[in-house]
Amino acid sequence: MIAETGHFALILALVVALAQMTLPLWGAWRDAPLLMRVATPAAQAQLGFVAIAFACLTVAYVTSDFSLQNVANNSHSAKPLIYKISGVWGNHEGSMVLWVLILALFGSAVASFGGKLPNRLRALVLACQGAIGFAFLTFIVIASNPFTRLSPAPFEGQGLNPILQDPALAFHPPLLYAGYVGFSMAFSFAVAALIDGKADAAWARWVRPWTVAAWMCLTLGVAMGSWWAYYELGWGGWWFWDPVENASFMPWLSGTALLHSALVMEKREGLKIWTILLAILTFSLSLMGTFLVRSGVLTSVHAFAVDPARGVFVLAIMGVFIGGALALYAWRAPLLRQGDLFAPISREGSLVLNNLLLTTACATVFIGTLYPLALESLTGAKISVGAPYFNATFVPLMIPLLIAVPFGPMLPWKRGDLAGAAQRLLLAALLAAAALIAVASFQGRGPWMAPVGVGIAIWLMAGSASEIGFRVKAFRAPWGEVARRAVNLPRAAYGTFLAHFGLGVMVLGIVATTAWRTETILAMKPGDEANLAGYRLVFKGVAPAQGPNYRELVGLFDVSQGASHVTRLAPSKRQYQARKMTTTEAGIYASWSGDLYTVLGDRLEDGGFSVRLYFNPLVRLIWIGALIMFAGGLASLSDRRLRIGAPRRAADAASAPAPAE
Amino acid sequence: MTRKKRRGVLIAAALGVLGLAAALVLIAMEDSIVFFQSPSDVASKAMAPGKRFRLGGLVSEGSLQRGQGTQVRFAVTDNAHTVRVVYSGLLPDLFREGQGVVSEGALDASGVFVADTVLAKHDETYMPPEVAASLKEQGVWRGGSGKAVQKAP
C-alpha cells in the first residue's frame, strides 16, 4: 500500500510539474499575473508530492519491504538502521528520487522566500525549475520506477553494496546532489533573464546566494567523496582523476568561476553575458555529471553496474536542456545591456583572469574525460587518459591562478594599482619565499615542485590573511580600533578570507602528500617488523572477528616510535555475507605530521600476508582545507547585505524568510 | 580605455590562455594516452615490449598463482587468446577468476605482461565497457549478468 502511495505521489508530482512548467510561461507570454502566480503553489505542491514519494520509499527501506524490487536488490534486514536509510539513495532509482526531491526543495524555497522577486521573474524561474522536474520525473516514472513490485517477494534482500555501508558515503550523495541541483537555480535564473531580456544587479544578488550554497554543498560533497575513497578503498590515494571524480569536479570548477563572475555583476553590473553563459554551463556540467555516473559509458573505478538504456534517457534530457538553453542564449543574450568599463588591472580584471583560468582548466579536464569517448565513437580505438595527462595540463593552469588569488581582493573596483597591492602583500611574499627556501634546503634533491608548492600554499594563506590585516589596520592602529574594525568588517570579507585561506591549506596538504608520501608493499609473517617514516611496525598476526552483517579477518600491528609505544592498528578484510563480497578496511593512525596507513592483503602460501604500508604526510589538510572553504561560504551567506537585501528591496535573499505576497 | 580596447585586451588574454592550454593538452595527449587491448589484439598486433597499454579481459580460471613475496601471476583471456600477467602488489577485493579485469603495464621481452596497476571496481557485477565490448566481439559475454558464458559451438 505504501509503495502504491509513493508511486501515485510521483505521478501527481509529474502532473504538477507539467502545470508548473506551462501555466506560468503562458502567463508570462500573455502578461496574465494570475497565471504567473500559479507557479508558487505548484512548486510547493511538487515538493509535497515528491516528499511523500521519498518518505514512502524510506519507509519501505526501514521496514525491509522486500516485495519492492528496489528494496530487495539493495537492502538486507540485518543492516544497521543508518545504512537502511542511506540505502534509499545508494542505488540508481532511489538516488534519482533524491535528485528530484532536492530540486523540488530549491524550487519551493524560491516560491516561499521569493516574495520580493518581481512576479514575472519568479514565474519564469519556477517554470524553468518545473521543466527540469518534469523531465526527471518522466524519467523516473517511465524508466526508473523505484516502486516496482516483485512477486513472489523474497524472504531476504541482497544487501547494499558493502563499500557503500559507510558513514561518509551515507552523506556524500545528498551533498553532491544538493550541489549539482543547487546550480539549477542559477540555470533557471539565467534562462528567466534571457526570456525576460534583462538582468541587473538585483538579479545577480538573487543568484549569488544560491550559487554560494550550491558551491558549498558541492565542495563538501566532493571532499567527502575523496575522503571516503581515501580510507575505505585501501588504495592510499585521495584523488585518481577518474571520470566519475572528474564529473563532480567540473561543475565545481565552473561553479567557482560563476561565484566570482556573479560578484562582478552584482557590484558593477559587468560581465552579464558571460555570467549567464557560465550559469548555463555549470548546470550543464552538473547534468553531464549525472549522466556520466548513471550511464556507465566511461571506464571508471568508481562505477557500478548500470543499465545503458537509462543512460540514453538522461542523455536526451541533457541534450534538450543544454541545447535549448544555449539556443536561447544565442538568440537573446545580445539584448542584455553591457556593463561599465574597467581597466585590466582592477578587481574586475582579476576576476576575469580567475574566470579565464578556471574555465580553461575545466575545459582541459573536460577534454581528458570525454576524449576517450569521442575517439571511440569516431575511430573505434579504445584509449584511456590517466593522471599524467591531468597533471600535465591542469596543474600548470592552476599555478598562475593560485599566485593571482591574493591580488584579487587587494585591488579596488574599476581601476587598480598593482604596485600598491604588491606592497601590501610584501609580508606574505617574504613568508612564502622563506618557506620555499627552507623546504628546498631541507629537502635537498627532491622533486622541485615541492618547495614551489609549499611556497604557493604559504603565499595563499598569508596573502589572504594580509587582506583582513590591511582592512582592520592591524599593527598600524591602536588595538581598540583594530578590534572595532574587525567587528565591523562585513562577513563577506571573512568569507573571502576563509575560502582563500582554506584553498591554501588544501594546496599544502596536496603538495606535501604528493611529494613526500612513502609506500612499501611487503610480505609479512607474524613477528615481522617494518620501518616506515620513523615508525616501527610489528605485525602481531591476524584474528577473526564478527560484525553485525559481516565477518572479518583483522591484522594487528603494534606501532612504536623510538622507545615509546604509539598505537595499535587493525586493518581488516571483511567478508559480507549478503553479497559474498570482500572489502578492505584500512588501519589508519592520524597524527599532525601525517597518516600512517596500513592495508591487509591476501594470505600467502607460506602463511604470511601481503601488506601495504603508507605514510601520507599532511594528507588531512586536504579535507580540513575543504572544510575551511565551506566555512567561508557560510560566512559569505550570513553577510548583512544578503540578510537585509540592501540597497534595493527587490533583492532579498533566501536566508531571510519573507512572507509571500 | 575604450570598450573596444578593453575587448582587445580581453580577447588577447583569452587567446593566450587558451593557446597555452591547447599546447599543454596536445603535449600531454601525445605522452600519456594509453590504448586498450584485448588478448586477441595483443596476439594479432605484435605489441612492442615496453609499450604501455591496458589489457582487459577475463581472469582465466585456475590461472592465479602466488609467487614469492607479494608477486602474483595470472592470465587474462578473451577465450580466443590468453596473455600471462605478472603483478607485484595487492590485488583489489573484487579480483576473481572468471571475472572481468583491466590492468595497465607493458609486455616484457618474453611476452609476459608486467602490470603495475590492476584496476579495482566497486561492484561485482560491473564490467568495464571496453572489456564488455571486446568480450561481446568474441561472443563470450552477453551483458547483463556480468558473468561470462560458454562460447557457442
Boltz contact constraints between the chains, C-beta under 6 A:
constraints:
  - contact:
      token1: [A, 161]
      token2: [B, 123]
      max_distance: 6.0
  - contact:
      token1: [A, 163]
      token2: [B, 122]
      max_distance: 6.0
  - contact:
      token1: [A, 299]
      token2: [B, 128]
      max_distance: 6.0
  - contact:
      token1: [A, 299]
      token2: [B, 129]
      max_distance: 6.0
  - contact:
      token1: [A, 299]
      token2: [B, 130]
      max_distance: 6.0
  - contact:
      token1: [A, 301]
      token2: [B, 119]
      max_distance: 6.0
  - contact:
      token1: [A, 301]
      token2: [B, 120]
      max_distance: 6.0
  - contact:
      token1: [A, 303]
      token2: [B, 126]
      max_distance: 6.0
  - contact:
      token1: [A, 304]
      token2: [B, 122]
      max_distance: 6.0
  - contact:
      token1: [A, 304]
      token2: [B, 123]
      max_distance: 6.0
  - contact:
      token1: [A, 304]
      token2: [B, 126]
      max_distance: 6.0
  - contact:
      token1: [A, 305]
      token2: [B, 123]
      max_distance: 6.0
  - contact:
      token1: [A, 305]
      token2: [B, 125]
      max_distance: 6.0
  - contact:
      token1: [A, 305]
      token2: [B, 126]
      max_distance: 6.0
  - contact:
      token1: [A, 343]
      token2: [B, 1]
      max_distance: 6.0
  - contact:
      token1: [A, 344]
      token2: [B, 9]
      max_distance: 6.0
  - contact:
      token1: [A, 356]
      token2: [B, 14]
      max_distance: 6.0
  - contact:
      token1: [A, 356]
      token2: [B, 17]
      max_distance: 6.0
  - contact:
      token1: [A, 360]
      token2: [B, 17]
      max_distance: 6.0
  - contact:
      token1: [A, 360]
      token2: [B, 21]
      max_distance: 6.0
  - contact:
      token1: [A, 364]
      token2: [B, 21]
      max_distance: 6.0
  - contact:
      token1: [A, 364]
      token2: [B, 25]
      max_distance: 6.0
  - contact:
      token1: [A, 367]
      token2: [B, 25]
      max_distance: 6.0
  - contact:
      token1: [A, 382]
      token2: [B, 36]
      max_distance: 6.0
  - contact:
      token1: [A, 382]
      token2: [B, 130]
      max_distance: 6.0
  - contact:
      token1: [A, 383]
      token2: [B, 33]
      max_distance: 6.0
  - contact:
      token1: [A, 383]
      token2: [B, 35]
      max_distance: 6.0
  - contact:
      token1: [A, 384]
      token2: [B, 34]
      max_distance: 6.0
  - contact:
      token1: [A, 384]
      token2: [B, 54]
      max_distance: 6.0
  - contact:
      token1: [A, 388]
      token2: [B, 32]
      max_distance: 6.0
  - contact:
      token1: [A, 389]
      token2: [B, 28]
      max_distance: 6.0
  - contact:
      token1: [A, 389]
      token2: [B, 32]
      max_distance: 6.0
  - contact:
      token1: [A, 392]
      token2: [B, 28]
      max_distance: 6.0
  - contact:
      token1: [A, 393]
      token2: [B, 24]
      max_distance: 6.0
  - contact:
      token1: [A, 393]
      token2: [B, 25]
      max_distance: 6.0
  - contact:
      token1: [A, 393]
      token2: [B, 28]
      max_distance: 6.0
  - contact:
      token1: [A, 396]
      token2: [B, 24]
      max_distance: 6.0
  - contact:
      token1: [A, 521]
      token2: [B, 70]
      max_distance: 6.0
  - contact:
      token1: [A, 521]
      token2: [B, 89]
      max_distance: 6.0
  - contact:
      token1: [A, 523]
      token2: [B, 69]
      max_distance: 6.0
  - contact:
      token1: [A, 523]
      token2: [B, 70]
      max_distance: 6.0
  - contact:
      token1: [A, 582]
      token2: [B, 93]
      max_distance: 6.0
  - contact:
      token1: [A, 583]
      token2: [B, 93]
      max_distance: 6.0
  - contact:
      token1: [A, 584]
      token2: [B, 93]
      max_distance: 6.0
  - contact:
      token1: [A, 601]
      token2: [B, 90]
      max_distance: 6.0
  - contact:
      token1: [A, 604]
      token2: [B, 66]
      max_distance: 6.0
  - contact:
      token1: [A, 605]
      token2: [B, 66]
      max_distance: 6.0
  - contact:
      token1: [A, 610]
      token2: [B, 70]
      max_distance: 6.0
  - contact:
      token1: [A, 610]
      token2: [B, 90]
      max_distance: 6.0
  - contact:
      token1: [A, 612]
      token2: [B, 90]
      max_distance: 6.0
